[in-house]
Amino acid sequence: MRPTAGFAYITYGVLLFTTLFSIFYGGYLILGDDKGRFSPATFLSELSPYLWAYVGVATAIAVSVFGAAWGILLTGATILGGGVMAPHIKTKNLISIIFCEAVAIYGIIMAIVFSNSVEEFDTGSNPLEYDGIYNPTNLMAGYGVFGAGITTGFCNLACGICVGIIGSGAALADAQNPALFVKILILEIFGSAIGLFGIIIAIIQTQGKAMVKN
């Protein structure tokens, strides 16, 4: 237990230091003198819409896969452990693994949809005259895909953890009383709907947003 507790303290310390440093340094950049001042408006308007969009795509698939893996870890370990004393739970409870795997599939599908929303555009006929400000339509499309990717990824993360914990409980309950499996499975279905809610919201966020040539 000591190495685990020590590792946790180190992790919390690093996170605390990073957070405090970010707050103080960010405040200095925003509130400092004009030479070193950081302008959020300039940052948002000059950052490429491609970057916003593809960070959203990466977040959607990466965080979704992380949530699916976490859920499979929770459920799979319980099924393997409980299956030693109650072998009948091994096959029936694989449906919990399928629910967790569906979370990753949600992320992959939405990442493909988001990628199709990104189109090539130019910044003008003469790159030397480009002032660094992108077309507002392209910026809106990039922001939309970024927000949708964040929504998809973290909703699927919550969904994967939720389904994994419920699936773990379903396996243990099934090992003690097989009649409880169907009742807990209903809870698992409701838990998996969280990912679908995230997908629906992400589609709404990207609806009507597309990049234009100029």
C-alpha positions in Angstrom: 0.0 0.0 0.0 2.9 2.4 0.7 4.2 2.6 -2.9 0.6 3.2 -4.1 0.0 5.9 -1.6 3.3 7.6 -2.3 2.7 7.5 -6.0 -0.7 9.1 -5.4 0.8 11.9 -3.3 3.4 12.6 -6.0 0.7 12.7 -8.7 -1.4 15.1 -6.7 1.6 17.3 -6.0 2.5 17.5 -9.7 -1.0 18.3 -10.6 -1.3 21.0 -7.9 2.1 22.5 -9.0 1.1 22.5 -12.7 -2.3 24.1 -11.9 -0.9 26.8 -9.7 1.9 27.6 -12.2 -0.6 27.8 -15.0 -2.9 30.1 -13.1 -0.1 32.5 -12.0 1.8 32.5 -15.3 -1.5 32.8 -17.3 -2.5 35.7 -15.1 0.9 37.4 -15.7 0.5 37.0 -19.5 -3.0 38.3 -19.5 -2.6 41.2 -17.0 1.1 42.0 -17.6 2.5 44.8 -19.7 1.7 45.2 -23.3 4.9 43.5 -24.5 4.2 40.3 -22.7 0.5 40.4 -22.6 -1.4 37.3 -23.9 -4.6 38.2 -25.8 -7.2 35.3 -25.7 -8.9 37.0 -28.7 -5.8 37.0 -30.8 -5.0 33.4 -29.8 -8.4 32.2 -30.8 -8.6 34.1 -34.1 -5.0 33.3 -35.3 -4.9 29.6 -34.4 -5.6 27.5 -37.5 -9.1 26.0 -37.8 -7.4 22.8 -38.9 -5.7 22.6 -35.5 -9.0 23.1 -33.6 -10.8 20.6 -35.8 -8.2 17.8 -35.6 -7.6 18.2 -31.9 -11.4 17.6 -31.6 -11.2 14.6 -33.8 -8.2 13.2 -31.8 -10.0 13.9 -28.5 -13.2 12.1 -29.7 -11.4 8.9 -30.6 -8.7 8.9 -28.0 -10.8 9.6 -24.9 -13.5 7.3 -26.1 -11.1 4.4 -26.5 -9.7 5.2 -23.0 -13.2 5.0 -21.6 -13.8 1.7 -23.3 -10.6 0.3 -22.1 -11.3 1.4 -18.5 -14.7 -0.3 -18.6 -13.4 -3.5 -20.1 -10.7 -3.5 -17.4 -13.3 -3.2 -14.6 -15.7 -5.7 -16.1 -13.2 -8.2 -17.5 -11.2 -8.5 -14.3 -14.4 -9.2 -12.3 -15.6 -11.8 -14.8 -12.3 -13.6 -14.8 -12.1 -13.6 -11.0 -15.7 -14.6 -10.4 -15.6 -17.2 -13.2 -13.3 -19.3 -11.1 -16.0 -20.1 -8.6 -19.0 -19.5 -10.8 -18.1 -20.6 -14.4 -21.6 -19.9 -15.7 -21.0 -16.1 -15.6 -18.3 -16.2 -18.2 -20.4 -16.4 -21.3 -23.5 -14.5 -20.2 -21.6 -11.5 -18.9 -19.7 -11.0 -22.1 -22.5 -8.6 -23.1 -21.0 -6.1 -20.6 -17.7 -6.3 -22.6 -19.7 -5.6 -25.8 -21.3 -2.6 -24.2 -17.9 -1.2 -23.3 -16.5 -1.9 -26.7 -19.4 0.0 -28.2 -18.1 3.1 -26.5 -14.9 3.0 -28.6 -17.0 2.4 -31.7 -19.0 5.5 -30.9 -15.8 7.5 -30.8 -14.4 6.0 -34.1 -17.7 6.7 -36.0 -17.8 10.3 -34.8 -14.2 10.9 -35.5 -14.8 9.8 -39.1 -17.9 12.1 -39.3 -15.8 15.0 -37.9 -13.0 14.4 -40.4 -15.4 14.7 -43.3 -16.4 18.2 -42.0 -12.8 19.4 -42.5 -12.3 20.8 -46.0 -9.3 22.5 -47.7 -9.4 26.3 -47.8 -6.9 29.0 -48.8 -6.0 32.2 -47.1 -5.8 34.4 -50.1 -4.0 34.8 -53.4 -0.8 36.2 -51.9 0.4 34.5 -48.7 2.7 37.4 -48.0 -0.3 39.7 -47.5 -2.1 37.3 -45.2 -2.8 39.1 -41.9 -3.2 36.0 -39.8 -7.0 36.3 -39.3 -8.9 33.4 -40.7 -12.4 33.5 -42.2 -14.9 33.5 -39.4 -16.9 30.7 -41.1 -13.8 28.5 -41.0 -13.1 29.4 -37.4 -16.6 28.6 -36.5 -16.3 25.2 -38.2 -13.1 24.5 -36.4 -14.5 25.5 -33.0 -17.6 23.4 -33.7 -15.6 20.2 -34.5 -13.4 20.9 -31.5 -16.3 21.3 -29.1 -18.0 18.2 -30.6 -14.9 16.2 -30.1 -14.6 17.2 -26.5 -18.3 16.4 -25.9 -18.0 13.0 -27.6 -14.8 12.0 -25.9 -15.7 12.8 -22.3 -19.3 11.6 -22.6 -18.0 8.3 -23.8 -15.4 8.3 -21.1 -18.2 8.6 -18.5 -20.2 6.0 -20.3 -17.3 3.5 -20.4 -16.6 3.9 -16.7 -20.3 3.7 -15.8 -20.9 0.5 -17.9 -17.7 -1.0 -16.6 -18.7 -0.6 -12.9 -22.3 -1.8 -13.5 -21.0 -4.7 -15.6 -18.6 -5.6 -12.7 -21.5 -5.6 -10.3 -23.7 -7.6 -12.7 -21.1 -10.3 -12.9 -20.8 -10.5 -9.1 -24.6 -10.5 -8.7 -25.0 -13.2 -11.3 -22.4 -15.4 -9.5 -24.5 -15.2 -6.3 -28.0 -15.1 -7.8 -28.5 -15.6 -11.6 -32.0 -14.2 -11.4 -30.5 -10.7 -10.8 -28.6 -10.6 -14.1 -31.5 -9.3 -16.2 -32.5 -6.6 -13.7 -28.9 -5.3 -13.5 -28.6 -5.5 -17.3 -31.4 -2.9 -17.6 -29.3 -0.5 -15.6 -26.3 -1.2 -17.8 -28.4 -0.3 -20.9 -29.4 3.0 -19.4 -25.7 3.6 -18.5 -24.7 3.0 -22.1 -27.2 5.6 -23.3 -24.9 8.3 -21.9 -22.6 7.8 -24.9 -25.5 8.2 -27.3 -26.5 11.5 -25.6 -23.0 12.7 -26.2 -23.2 11.7 -29.9 -26.5 13.5 -30.4 -25.2 16.7 -28.8 -22.0 16.5 -30.9 -24.0 16.2 -34.1 -26.0 19.3 -33.0 -22.8 21.2 -32.4 -21.4 20.5 -35.9 -24.7 20.9 -37.7 -24.5 23.6 -40.4 -20.8 24.2 -39.9 -18.5 23.7 -42.8 -15.3 25.3 -44.0 -15.3 27.4 -47.1 -12.6 28.0 -49.8 -12.0 31.7 -49.1 
